[in-house]
Amino acid sequence: MNNKPKTRMTKQRKAILRVLKNTTIHPTADWIYEQVKKEIPNISLGTIYRNLNVLAKNKDIMVLDYGSTYSRYDGNPENHYHFHCKKCEQVFDLELPCFHDLNEKVNEDTNFKAENHRLEFYGFCPDCR
């Protein structure tokens, strides 16, 4: 059974999703706005943010929240790991197997109920080393 909320896939959401699915740079909302504006010139930044929130709520995209400074968006909503370069600040997908048993370990060893987890690595990318 699919527990995904039903929301209409608007022209704006389709364009945002298309932009995110066609990049691996984990862009900011401003970058997405500039790309979508090429297709929908009268779109506003507010519309981008509202639709990113809807897409994230529907689990169509992943939000990489870095506190109060900024968020980055990932067109791959499946659980996977990231590497954040401390020098150039790029975010890279890591081709590693996901350790789904970490959720089970938390559930077995604590009073918490883990449904998913986010694991990120920080350091220097090959270009910045």
Secondary structure by P-SEA (a helix, b strand, c coil): ccccbbbbbcaaaaaaaaaaaaccccccaaaaaaaaaaacccccaaaaaaaaaaaaaaccbbbbcccccbbbbbcccccbbbbbbcccbbbbbbccccccaaaaaaaaccccccccbbbbbbccccccc
